[in-house]
Amino acid sequence: MRQLILCATGCWTGTPAETPKPLPKPTSCQIEERLVETAGRANLSFRNLEFAELAGPFVRLAVQVTGHTAHARVETELLELEGDLALDALPVRPKRPLLHDGWLELTDAKGRAAIAGTLRLELELPVGFQPSSRSVDLPCESLTFAARTDPYDANEVGDVWLPPGTATTLYRTPGSGRITTWTAPERGTDDPSEITAATELQRTGNFVKIRIHGPNAVIAWVAAAAIAVPSDNVYGGLLGSETGEMASALECPDRVPIYIRVDGRVVRVGTTKPDASLFGVRIRTGDVELQLGGDIHPFLEHKDVERCHYP
C-alpha cells in the first residue's frame, strides 16, 4: 500500500539544518623581548594621537600584531607605557641569519600584517632591482626587533664594481639557477660608501659569488667578465674616488690600449702613444673616458693606467 505524506510550508522534513560555521578569529602575532636595543623607535598613539616616540634600549618590549594593527607595552629604565604602535617605524628581522630563497639576506624589514601565525614582512632590495621590494612571511617566534650588527662574511675577498646601467644576470649557482637581473646604479660622489656596490665572496672558474650591498643584501653568482676589481690607484689613489670627475690632461709614459663598448662588447680600437698627453678625459668608475667628439666615448681601462699621471 502506498502512503501519501502531505507537508505544509515550513514543516520539518527530518533533515537537520546545517550548523553555521564560526567566524574566523583575527590572526595575531606576539613578539616579546627583554633588554633589547632597536634600530627604530617605538611610536605610541591612542586613537590616532601619537603621545610618545621612544628610542631604546628597552627593558621590555611586547608587541601584539592583530591583522594590520599593532599594540605595544614598552618599558624603559624611566617609564612604562602602553599604546597602539606604528609598526613600520620599528624594523624587524629574523633572530638567526637567514638567506631567504637562497639569495636574499633578511636583516632589515618592516612588519605589515599578521597572517596565520606568521608576520608578513616587506623588504627593501638594493638599488637597481625591479621590483624594489619583496614580501616574505615568517613565523612570529623566529623574529626580533633587536638592531642588526653589520653583516660580515669571513670569506670576503675584496670590493668589486659592475658597469653602471648594465643589466647583469644573477644566478643561484655558478651559471645556473637564474634569479633575476640587476642593473648597477651610478655610484655617488658625495658618499664614499656608494662607490663600492658589491663585495666578492668566492670565485669558481668563470663565475664570481658576490654580495650586493643594501638594507637587505643580495648574495648571488655572476659571470666574472661582468665585474672589475678596483685597484688602489682607482679609489683613493691616482684617479681618486669620484665618478664622472673631469681632468684637464693625462700623461702615460707607455702605450695604453684604447677600447669602445658596442652592443655589450668591448672592442679594442687603438693605443695611446708613449709620453702622449691626453686632453679632455673623464673618470668613470675607474675607467678613463676620452672626449674625442664621437657619439660614443673611447676609454682606457683602469688596470692599464696605473703608471699614468696627471701633470
C-alpha positions in Angstrom: 0.0 0.0 0.0 1.4 3.4 -0.9 1.3 6.2 1.7 0.9 9.8 0.8 2.6 12.3 3.1 1.5 15.9 2.7 3.7 18.7 4.1 2.6 22.2 4.5 5.0 25.1 4.1 7.6 25.2 6.9 7.1 21.6 8.2 10.2 19.6 9.3 11.4 17.0 6.7 13.7 15.2 9.1 16.9 16.8 7.8 18.6 18.9 10.5 19.7 22.4 9.5 23.5 23.0 9.0 25.3 24.5 11.9 26.7 27.9 10.9 30.5 27.9 10.7 32.2 30.0 13.3 33.7 33.2 12.0 37.5 33.0 11.9 39.3 34.7 14.7 41.6 37.6 13.8 45.1 36.3 13.3 47.7 37.7 15.7 51.4 37.7 16.2 53.2 38.1 19.5 56.8 39.3 19.9 58.1 39.9 23.4 61.7 40.7 24.3 63.7 42.0 27.2 66.8 44.1 27.2 66.6 44.9 23.6 68.3 47.7 21.5 66.3 48.6 18.4 67.2 50.3 15.1 64.0 52.3 15.1 61.6 54.0 17.6 58.5 52.8 19.3 55.9 55.4 18.2 52.9 55.0 20.5 49.5 56.5 20.0 45.9 56.5 21.3 43.0 56.9 18.9 45.5 58.1 16.2 47.0 60.7 18.5 50.7 60.0 19.0 51.9 60.6 22.5 55.4 59.0 22.6 58.3 58.3 20.4 60.7 56.1 22.3 64.2 55.0 21.4 65.8 52.0 23.1 67.3 50.4 24.8 64.1 48.8 26.2 63.9 46.8 29.4 60.8 45.1 27.9 59.1 45.4 24.6 55.9 43.4 24.0 54.2 43.8 20.6 50.9 42.2 19.6 50.0 42.4 15.9 46.4 41.7 15.0 45.7 41.9 11.3 47.3 45.1 10.1 47.3 46.9 13.5 49.8 46.6 16.4 49.7 47.3 20.1 52.7 47.5 22.4 53.7 47.6 26.0 57.0 49.4 26.4 59.3 49.6 29.4 62.4 51.7 29.7 64.6 52.5 32.7 62.4 55.5 33.3 58.8 54.6 32.5 56.3 52.1 31.3 53.8 52.9 28.5 51.1 51.1 26.5 49.5 52.2 23.3 49.0 51.5 19.6 52.3 51.0 17.7 53.4 52.3 14.4 54.7 49.0 13.2 56.6 50.3 10.2 58.8 52.5 12.4 60.3 49.5 14.2 62.5 47.3 11.9 62.2 43.6 12.4 64.5 40.7 11.4 65.0 37.0 12.0 66.7 36.1 15.2 69.2 34.0 13.3 70.9 34.9 10.0 68.6 33.8 7.1 69.2 33.7 3.4 65.7 33.6 2.0 65.2 31.6 -1.2 68.9 31.1 -1.3 69.9 34.7 -2.2 68.2 37.4 -0.1 69.7 38.3 3.3 66.8 39.3 5.7 68.3 41.8 8.0 66.1 44.9 7.9 62.4 44.5 7.3 59.1 46.3 8.0 56.2 44.3 9.6 52.9 44.7 7.6 50.3 42.1 8.8 49.8 39.0 11.0 48.7 36.1 8.9 48.1 32.6 10.4 50.9 32.7 13.0 53.3 34.5 10.7 54.2 38.1 10.2 54.3 39.4 6.7 57.5 41.4 6.1 58.3 43.9 3.4 62.0 44.0 2.5 63.7 46.8 0.5 66.1 45.4 -2.1 69.4 47.1 -3.1 69.2 49.9 -5.6 69.0 48.6 -9.1 66.4 45.8 -8.5 62.9 45.8 -10.0 60.6 45.4 -8.2 62.4 47.3 -5.5 60.8 45.4 -2.6 59.7 41.9 -1.7 57.2 40.3 0.8 58.1 37.4 3.0 56.0 35.6 5.6 58.0 34.3 8.7 56.9 32.6 11.9 56.4 35.2 14.7 58.6 33.2 17.2 61.5 33.5 14.8 61.6 37.3 14.7 63.2 40.0 16.8 63.2 43.8 16.9 66.8 43.9 18.0 69.1 46.0 15.9 71.3 44.1 13.5 75.0 44.2 13.6 76.8 44.9 10.3 76.9 41.6 8.3 80.3 40.2 8.0 81.5 37.2 6.0 84.9 35.7 6.7 85.1 34.7 3.0 85.0 38.3 1.7 87.9 38.7 -0.8 87.5 42.4 -1.7 85.4 45.1 -3.3 84.2 44.8 -6.9 82.1 47.0 -9.2 79.9 46.5 -12.2 79.4 49.0 -15.1 76.6 51.4 -14.1 73.4 51.0 -16.2 74.4 47.5 -17.3 71.9 44.6 -16.6 73.8 41.7 -15.0 72.3 38.2 -14.7 72.3 36.8 -11.2 72.5 33.0 -10.5 72.0 30.7 -7.5 74.9 28.6 -8.5 77.8 29.3 -11.0 76.0 29.7 -14.3 72.7 28.1 -13.4 69.5 28.8 -11.4 68.8 32.2 -12.8 67.4 34.6 -10.2 66.9 37.9 -11.9 68.9 40.7 -13.5 70.5 43.6 -11.6 71.2 47.0 -13.0 74.2 48.5 -11.2 73.4 52.1 -10.2 75.6 55.2 -10.8 78.0 55.5 -8.0 77.6 58.7 -6.0 80.5 61.1 -5.4 79.4 62.6 -2.1 79.2 59.4 0.0 82.3 57.1 -0.4 80.2 54.1 0.7 78.2 54.4 -2.5 81.2 53.8 -4.7 81.5 50.1 -3.9 78.3 48.3 -4.9 79.4 44.7 -4.2 81.9 42.5 -2.4 83.5 39.4 -3.8 83.0 36.2 -1.7 84.2 33.4 -3.9 85.5 32.7 -7.4 84.9 29.4 -9.3 86.0 29.2 -12.9 84.3 32.0 -14.9 81.9 32.9 -12.2 82.1 35.0 -9.0 80.0 35.0 -5.9 79.2 38.5 -4.7 77.3 40.3 -2.0 75.3 43.3 -3.4 75.1 45.8 -0.5 71.8 47.2 0.6 69.3 47.3 3.6 68.8 43.6 2.7 71.8 42.4 0.8 71.7 40.0 -2.2 74.2 37.1 -2.5 74.4 35.6 -5.9 76.8 34.4 -8.6 77.7 36.5 -11.7 79.9 36.0 -14.7 83.4 37.0 -13.9 83.5 39.1 -17.1 80.7 41.3 -15.7 82.8 42.7 -12.8 86.0 44.5 -12.2 88.3 44.9 -9.2 89.2 48.5 -8.3 92.9 49.0 -7.9 94.4 51.2 -5.2 95.1 53.8 -7.8 91.4 53.9 -8.8 89.9 54.5 -5.4 91.8 56.9 -3.2 95.0 56.9 -5.3 95.8 58.2 -8.8 92.2 58.6 -10.0 90.6 59.5 -6.7 87.3 58.1 -5.7 85.0 60.3 -7.8 82.8 59.0 -10.6 82.5 61.4 -13.5 85.3 63.6 -12.4 86.8 65.7 -15.1 90.5 66.1 -15.6 92.4 68.5 -17.9 95.0 66.1 -19.1 96.5 62.6 -18.5 100.1 61.6 -19.3 101.1 58.0 -19.9 104.8 57.0 -20.5 103.9 53.8 -22.3 101.3 52.7 -24.9 97.9 52.2 -23.4 95.1 50.2 -25.2 92.0 52.2 -26.2 88.6 50.5 -26.2 85.0 51.2 -27.1 81.8 49.4 -26.0 79.4 48.3 -28.8 76.4 46.1 -28.3 77.7 44.9 -24.9 81.1 44.0 -26.3 84.4 45.7 -25.5 86.4 46.3 -28.7 90.0 47.5 -28.9 90.3 50.3 -31.4 93.8 51.6 -30.9 96.5 52.7 -28.4 98.0 55.9 -27.0 101.5 56.9 -28.0 104.3 56.8 -25.4 104.5 60.0 -23.4 101.3 61.3 -25.0 99.3 64.0 -23.2 95.6 63.2 -23.5 93.2 66.1 -23.0 89.5 66.2 -22.2 89.4 63.0 -20.1 86.8 61.9 -17.6 87.0 59.3 -14.9 84.0 56.9 -14.8 84.1 54.1 -12.1 87.8 53.6 -12.6 88.0 53.7 -16.4 89.2 56.9 -18.2 87.0 58.2 -21.0 88.4 60.2 -23.8 86.3 63.0 -25.0 87.1 62.8 -28.7 83.8 64.2 -30.1 82.2 61.0 -31.3 78.8 59.5 -30.4 80.4 57.1 -28.1 83.5 57.6 -25.8 86.6 55.5 -26.2 88.2 54.7 -22.9 91.3 53.4 -21.2 90.8 50.5 -18.7 91.7 51.4 -15.1 94.2 48.4 -14.9 96.2 49.9 -17.9 96.6 53.4 -16.5 98.3 52.7 -13.1 101.5 54.3 -14.3 99.8 57.3 -15.9 99.6 60.6 -14.0 98.1 64.0 -14.1 100.6 66.8 -15.0 
